[in-house]
Amino acid sequence: MSDQSFPFHDGSTALANAPGAWLGRLLGGVYARWCTKQMANDAATHFNLLCIKESP
């Protein structure tokens, strides 16, 4: 593994300084909300189906 993949001493990585890093900061919250909503919906669907299958 190359040394470039490891974080620097201040915790940042070389990719954090990339020109597109601002895009990640701009859209990161939107993606996090979408991802969380997807996971919650998938879990609800999964457990709802389990309850339906186990019902007499």
N, CA, C and O atoms as a GROMACS GRO file, in nm:
protein
  224
    1MET      N    1   0.085  -0.118   0.000
    1MET     CA    2   0.000   0.000   0.000
    1MET      C    3   0.090   0.124   0.000
    1MET      O    4   0.191   0.127   0.069
    2SER      N    5   0.053   0.222  -0.076
    2SER     CA    6   0.138   0.342  -0.085
    2SER      C    7   0.112   0.434   0.034
    2SER      O    8   0.006   0.429   0.096
    3ASP      N    9   0.209   0.516   0.064
    3ASP     CA   10   0.197   0.610   0.175
    3ASP      C   11   0.093   0.719   0.147
    3ASP      O   12   0.048   0.784   0.241
    4GLN      N   13   0.056   0.739   0.021
    4GLN     CA   14  -0.039   0.845  -0.013
    4GLN      C   15  -0.180   0.816   0.037
    4GLN      O   16  -0.259   0.909   0.050
    5SER      N   17  -0.213   0.690   0.065
    5SER     CA   18  -0.348   0.658   0.110
    5SER      C   19  -0.366   0.681   0.260
    5SER      O   20  -0.479   0.682   0.308
    6PHE      N   21  -0.257   0.700   0.334
    6PHE     CA   22  -0.268   0.722   0.476
    6PHE      C   23  -0.294   0.869   0.505
    6PHE      O   24  -0.246   0.956   0.432
    7PRO      N   25  -0.370   0.898   0.612
    7PRO     CA   26  -0.394   1.039   0.646
    7PRO      C   27  -0.267   1.108   0.695
    7PRO      O   28  -0.175   1.046   0.746
    8PHE      N   29  -0.268   1.238   0.678
    8PHE     CA   30  -0.159   1.318   0.730
    8PHE      C   31  -0.174   1.332   0.881
    8PHE      O   32  -0.273   1.285   0.938
    9HIS      N   33  -0.078   1.393   0.946
    9HIS     CA   34  -0.080   1.405   1.091
    9HIS      C   35  -0.200   1.485   1.141
    9HIS      O   36  -0.244   1.463   1.254
   10ASP      N   37  -0.252   1.576   1.062
   10ASP     CA   38  -0.367   1.655   1.107
   10ASP      C   39  -0.500   1.586   1.081
   10ASP      O   40  -0.605   1.644   1.107
   11GLY      N   41  -0.499   1.461   1.029
   11GLY     CA   42  -0.620   1.386   1.007
   11GLY      C   43  -0.678   1.401   0.867
   11GLY      O   44  -0.767   1.325   0.830
   12SER      N   45  -0.629   1.496   0.790
   12SER     CA   46  -0.679   1.514   0.655
   12SER      C   47  -0.610   1.414   0.561
   12SER      O   48  -0.508   1.356   0.596
   13THR      N   49  -0.667   1.396   0.445
   13THR     CA   50  -0.606   1.312   0.344
   13THR      C   51  -0.578   1.397   0.222
   13THR      O   52  -0.626   1.510   0.211
   14ALA      N   53  -0.500   1.342   0.130
   14ALA     CA   54  -0.467   1.416   0.008
   14ALA      C   55  -0.595   1.445  -0.071
   14ALA      O   56  -0.604   1.549  -0.137
   15LEU      N   57  -0.693   1.355  -0.067
   15LEU     CA   58  -0.816   1.375  -0.143
   15LEU      C   59  -0.901   1.488  -0.086
   15LEU      O   60  -0.980   1.548  -0.158
   16ALA      N   61  -0.885   1.518   0.043
   16ALA     CA   62  -0.963   1.626   0.102
   16ALA      C   63  -0.926   1.761   0.041
   16ALA      O   64  -1.003   1.856   0.051
   17ASN      N   65  -0.810   1.770  -0.020
   17ASN     CA   66  -0.767   1.895  -0.082
   17ASN      C   67  -0.801   1.901  -0.230
   17ASN      O   68  -0.766   1.998  -0.298
   18ALA      N   69  -0.868   1.798  -0.282
   18ALA     CA   70  -0.903   1.795  -0.423
   18ALA      C   71  -1.002   1.907  -0.454
   18ALA      O   72  -1.078   1.948  -0.368
   19PRO      N   73  -1.000   1.956  -0.578
   19PRO     CA   74  -1.092   2.065  -0.616
   19PRO      C   75  -1.239   2.031  -0.597
   19PRO      O   76  -1.320   2.121  -0.574
   20GLY      N   77  -1.276   1.904  -0.606
   20GLY     CA   78  -1.416   1.867  -0.591
   20GLY      C   79  -1.460   1.844  -0.448
   20GLY      O   80  -1.573   1.802  -0.424
   21ALA      N   81  -1.373   1.870  -0.352
   21ALA     CA   82  -1.409   1.845  -0.212
   21ALA      C   83  -1.527   1.932  -0.169
   21ALA      O   84  -1.608   1.890  -0.085
   22TRP      N   85  -1.539   2.050  -0.224
   22TRP     CA   86  -1.651   2.138  -0.188
   22TRP      C   87  -1.784   2.076  -0.228
   22TRP      O   88  -1.886   2.099  -0.163
   23LEU      N   89  -1.784   1.997  -0.335
   23LEU     CA   90  -1.907   1.932  -0.378
   23LEU      C   91  -1.953   1.830  -0.274
   23LEU      O   92  -2.073   1.819  -0.246
   24GLY      N   93  -1.859   1.757  -0.218
   24GLY     CA   94  -1.893   1.661  -0.113
   24GLY      C   95  -1.949   1.729   0.010
   24GLY      O   96  -2.043   1.680   0.072
   25ARG      N   97  -1.892   1.842   0.046
   25ARG     CA   98  -1.944   1.916   0.161
   25ARG      C   99  -2.080   1.975   0.131
   25ARG      O  100  -2.165   1.984   0.219
   26LEU      N  101  -2.101   2.015   0.007
   26LEU     CA  102  -2.228   2.074  -0.032
   26LEU      C  103  -2.340   1.971  -0.034
   26LEU      O  104  -2.450   1.997   0.016
   27LEU      N  105  -2.314   1.854  -0.090
   27LEU     CA  106  -2.418   1.752  -0.108
   27LEU      C  107  -2.415   1.641  -0.003
   27LEU      O  108  -2.501   1.553  -0.005
   28GLY      N  109  -2.318   1.644   0.087
   28GLY     CA  110  -2.305   1.538   0.186
   28GLY      C  111  -2.428   1.522   0.274
   28GLY      O  112  -2.470   1.409   0.302
   29GLY      N  113  -2.485   1.630   0.318
   29GLY     CA  114  -2.605   1.624   0.403
   29GLY      C  115  -2.724   1.566   0.330
   29GLY      O  116  -2.800   1.488   0.387
   30VAL      N  117  -2.741   1.605   0.204
   30VAL     CA  118  -2.851   1.552   0.123
   30VAL      C  119  -2.836   1.402   0.106
   30VAL      O  120  -2.932   1.326   0.120
   31TYR      N  121  -2.714   1.359   0.076
   31TYR     CA  122  -2.690   1.215   0.059
   31TYR      C  123  -2.711   1.140   0.190
   31TYR      O  124  -2.769   1.031   0.189
   32ALA      N  125  -2.666   1.196   0.300
   32ALA     CA  126  -2.683   1.130   0.430
   32ALA      C  127  -2.831   1.114   0.465
   32ALA      O  128  -2.872   1.008   0.513
   33ARG      N  129  -2.911   1.218   0.440
   33ARG     CA  130  -3.054   1.208   0.467
   33ARG      C  131  -3.120   1.103   0.378
   33ARG      O  132  -3.202   1.025   0.425
   34TRP      N  133  -3.084   1.102   0.249
   34TRP     CA  134  -3.140   1.004   0.156
   34TRP      C  135  -3.102   0.862   0.199
   34TRP      O  136  -3.187   0.773   0.201
   35CYS      N  137  -2.976   0.842   0.233
   35CYS     CA  138  -2.927   0.711   0.271
   35CYS      C  139  -2.997   0.662   0.398
   35CYS      O  140  -3.038   0.546   0.406
   36THR      N  141  -3.010   0.749   0.497
   36THR     CA  142  -3.076   0.712   0.621
   36THR      C  143  -3.222   0.676   0.597
   36THR      O  144  -3.272   0.579   0.653
   37LYS      N  145  -3.289   0.755   0.512
   37LYS     CA  146  -3.429   0.726   0.480
   37LYS      C  147  -3.442   0.592   0.409
   37LYS      O  148  -3.534   0.515   0.438
   38GLN      N  149  -3.352   0.563   0.317
   38GLN     CA  150  -3.354   0.435   0.246
   38GLN      C  151  -3.336   0.319   0.344
   38GLN      O  152  -3.409   0.220   0.338
   39MET      N  153  -3.239   0.331   0.434
   39MET     CA  154  -3.214   0.223   0.531
   39MET      C  155  -3.335   0.203   0.622
   39MET      O  156  -3.372   0.090   0.651
   40ALA      N  157  -3.397   0.312   0.667
   40ALA     CA  158  -3.513   0.301   0.755
   40ALA      C  159  -3.630   0.237   0.681
   40ALA      O  160  -3.700   0.152   0.736
   41ASN      N  161  -3.652   0.277   0.557
   41ASN     CA  162  -3.761   0.217   0.479
   41ASN      C  163  -3.736   0.070   0.452
   41ASN      O  164  -3.828  -0.011   0.461
   42ASP      N  165  -3.613   0.034   0.419
   42ASP     CA  166  -3.580  -0.106   0.394
   42ASP      C  167  -3.599  -0.190   0.520
   42ASP      O  168  -3.651  -0.301   0.514
   43ALA      N  169  -3.557  -0.137   0.635
   43ALA     CA  170  -3.574  -0.210   0.761
   43ALA      C  171  -3.722  -0.225   0.793
   43ALA      O  172  -3.766  -0.334   0.833
   44ALA      N  173  -3.799  -0.120   0.776
   44ALA     CA  174  -3.943  -0.128   0.803
   44ALA      C  175  -4.009  -0.230   0.712
   44ALA      O  176  -4.093  -0.308   0.757
   45THR      N  177  -3.974  -0.228   0.586
   45THR     CA  178  -4.030  -0.325   0.491
   45THR      C  179  -3.990  -0.467   0.530
   45THR      O  180  -4.074  -0.557   0.528
   46HIS      N  181  -3.864  -0.487   0.565
   46HIS     CA  182  -3.816  -0.619   0.603
   46HIS      C  183  -3.891  -0.673   0.724
   46HIS      O  184  -3.941  -0.786   0.721
   47PHE      N  185  -3.901  -0.594   0.829
   47PHE     CA  186  -3.965  -0.642   0.951
   47PHE      C  187  -4.117  -0.650   0.936
   47PHE      O  188  -4.180  -0.733   1.000
   48ASN      N  189  -4.175  -0.566   0.853
   48ASN     CA  190  -4.319  -0.575   0.827
   48ASN      C  191  -4.348  -0.706   0.755
   48ASN      O  192  -4.445  -0.774   0.788
   49LEU      N  193  -4.266  -0.743   0.658
   49LEU     CA  194  -4.286  -0.869   0.588
   49LEU      C  195  -4.269  -0.987   0.682
   49LEU      O  196  -4.341  -1.086   0.671
   50LEU      N  197  -4.172  -0.978   0.775
   50LEU     CA  198  -4.154  -1.086   0.872
   50LEU      C  199  -4.277  -1.101   0.959
   50LEU      O  200  -4.319  -1.213   0.989
   51CYS      N  201  -4.337  -0.990   1.002
   51CYS     CA  202  -4.456  -0.996   1.087
   51CYS      C  203  -4.574  -1.054   1.009
   51CYS      O  204  -4.654  -1.129   1.065
   52ILE      N  205  -4.587  -1.019   0.884
   52ILE     CA  206  -4.696  -1.070   0.802
   52ILE      C  207  -4.681  -1.220   0.782
   52ILE      O  208  -4.779  -1.293   0.791
   53LYS      N  209  -4.559  -1.268   0.754
   53LYS     CA  210  -4.535  -1.410   0.732
   53LYS      C  211  -4.557  -1.491   0.857
   53LYS      O  212  -4.600  -1.607   0.848
   54GLU      N  213  -4.530  -1.434   0.976
   54GLU     CA  214  -4.542  -1.508   1.100
   54GLU      C  215  -4.684  -1.505   1.156
   54GLU      O  216  -4.714  -1.577   1.251
   55SER      N  217  -4.769  -1.423   1.099
   55SER     CA  218  -4.907  -1.416   1.147
   55SER      C  219  -4.982  -1.543   1.110
   55SER      O  220  -4.958  -1.599   1.002
   56PRO      N  221  -5.074  -1.589   1.198
   56PRO     CA  222  -5.149  -1.713   1.167
   56PRO      C  223  -5.249  -1.694   1.057
   56PRO      O  224  -5.319  -1.789   1.021
   0.00000   0.00000   0.00000
